């Protein structure tokens, strides 16, 4: 499988959390939000949607895992993405996405008079949304600076600071919703294809979205 091309360039490297940094303070605001789907989909469309969403919303992305395992039942595909955006100095919105597509098989359909190859799979895509900060490792961690910062945050920037969890929650849920939409993209189109009657028991109507506790 082709790794999603990273065209973000080097100009934004200062906005990226890199592995050599100190471990950040993290607060989780979206925990194991999962999109589940069984049916036909287009994995290339899914990957393109992720890149498009990140670009549109100002996020950088790193594909940490991209592997395939071939078995008798088909092909299993695993992906892990780290998606991040600096929302303020030393404050980062972090989305971790883990996707598993099990028993992947391919079939060609005639859609809008064109031959389209789709993948049938059992899909589970899980999202975790974090707010990460590095304040305890900066010069601001000095006691007198922390005191002044606490006063300023309390009386000046309180409302500004309170919006950051909302950004994490909104963006994580929005990406999960877009994932659900891309999974369902071909369900209605396939109803109009000559192959529908033979394949209708394998064509799911809806993807589900839930929190995995």
N, C-alpha and C positions, 0 to 999 in steps of 0.2 A: 504494500500500500504506500502511496506517495505521501510523504510528510507535507503538511500544509506549508506553503512557502511563506517565510517570515520576511516581509518587505518593510519592516518598521524602521530600518536604518539605525544609525548610531547616534543621531541627534538627540534622541530621547533616552539614552542610557542612564542619565542622571535621574530619571523618573522611575527606574526599575529597582526592585528589591533584588539584590544579588546574593548568591549563596555565601559569600565571604563576610557578609554583614553580621553584626551581632544578632542573636535571636530576638525577634520583636515581641512586644507585648501584644497579645491577640485577644479580641473579644468576638465570639461567634454570635451572629445574629440570624443566620439561616442555617439550620442543621439538617442535613441529609434530605433535602428536598429532591424528590425522585420523579422522573418521568418514565413510565413503563409502557411498552408497546410491543405487540406481536403482529407482524404483517409485513407488507411490502413497503420499502422506502428506498431512497437513493442516498447512499453514504457520502457521495461526492457533494450532493446538495447540502447535507448536514455540515460537512466541514466548511464549505463555502459560506454557509449561514453564520458559523462561529466567527470566521475572519471578518465578515461584513459587519456583524454586530459589534465586535471589538473596535473596529475602525470607526464606526459611526458614533460610538459612545466614549471614545477617547481612551480605551483600554489597550494595554500591551499584553501580548500572549506568548507563552512558551509551551511547546508540546513536549511534555516530560516522558510520556510513554506512548508508543505506537507499535503494536505488535499483533501478529496473526498466528493462530495455531490451527492447523488443518487436521480434521478428524473424519471418521466415516460419516458422521451426521452433517458434515459441512465444515465451515470455517468459523472459528471464534476470533473476534476482533476486540482488542482492548485499547482504550485511549485515556490519557490523563493530561489535562491542560491546567496550567497556572495562569490566571488572568488577573491583571492588576492595573490600578490607576492611582496616581498620587492626587488626593483631593485637597490636601493642604500640606505645608512643609511638615514632614515627619508623620503624616497621616496617610494611610493607604487603604483603599478598598480592594479586597482580595476575594476572588472567586476561584474555588477549586472545583473542577469538573472531572468526573470519572465516568466513562462510558464503557459498557460491555454489550457487545452484539454477539449473541450465541447462535450456533447452528445456521450460519449465513449461507444461503444458496442463491443462485442467480437465475432469473428468467426474463425473457424478452417479450414485451407487450407492444401492441400497436396502439399508440396514443396520438390522437390528432394527426392520423395518417403517417406517423413516424414510428420507427422501431426504437423502443426505449428499453434499456436493460436495467432492471431493478433488483434489489437484494431483499430477500425474505429473511427475517431474523426475529429473535426474542431480544428486545432491547431494554436495558435499564441504564438511565443516565442520571447521576446523582450530583447535586450541587451543594456546596458549603460556602457560606458568605461570611467573611471576617472583616473587622476593622483592625488594622495593624498599626502600631506606633513604635517609635524608637526613642521616645523622649528620655528614658532613663539612661541612655548611653551617650547623650549629647552634653554639650557645655551647659545646657539648661538644667541638668540634674544637680547642679550645685545648690546648696540649701537656700541661699538668699534669692537665687534666681527662681527656684521653685516657688518660694513664698510670693514673690512679686507676680509670677505667672498665675498662681492660684487666684490672687486678688483680681488680676486683669481678666482671667477666664470667667470668674464668678460674676463680675459686674459689667464687663465689656463684651466678651466674646461668647457668653453662655449660649445664646441662641444660635450663633454660628457653629459652635462645637456640637450642639445637640442635633444638627442636621446630618452629621456624618453617618450615624447608624441607619438613618432613613435612606441614604444613598445606597448603602450596602444591601439593605433589604429590597429596595425597589429594583436595583439593577440585577440582583441574583434572581428574583422572581420573574423579571422581564425576560432574562435569558432562558430560564426554564420554560416560560410560556412560548417563546419563539421555537424552542426545541420541540415542544409538543406540536406546534403548528407544522413544522417541517416533517414530523413523523406522519401526520395525517394528510399530507399534501396530495398523495396519490390515491387515497381511499375512494374518493368520489370519481376521480378520473378513470379509475379501473372499472367502475360499473358500466362504462360506455364502451368497453373494449370487447372484441370477439372472444377473448380468453376468459371473460368474467365468470361464465356459468361453470366452467371447469375448476376455477380457482377461488370461487366466492367463499368457500369455507376457510380459506387461508387469508382472506382480506378483512382485516379488522376495521371497525368503524371509527373507533376513538382511542386515543392514547389517554392514560390516566396519570394524574399528578398527585403525589401524596408525600408526607413526611415519614421517613423510615426511623422509627424509634429504637 
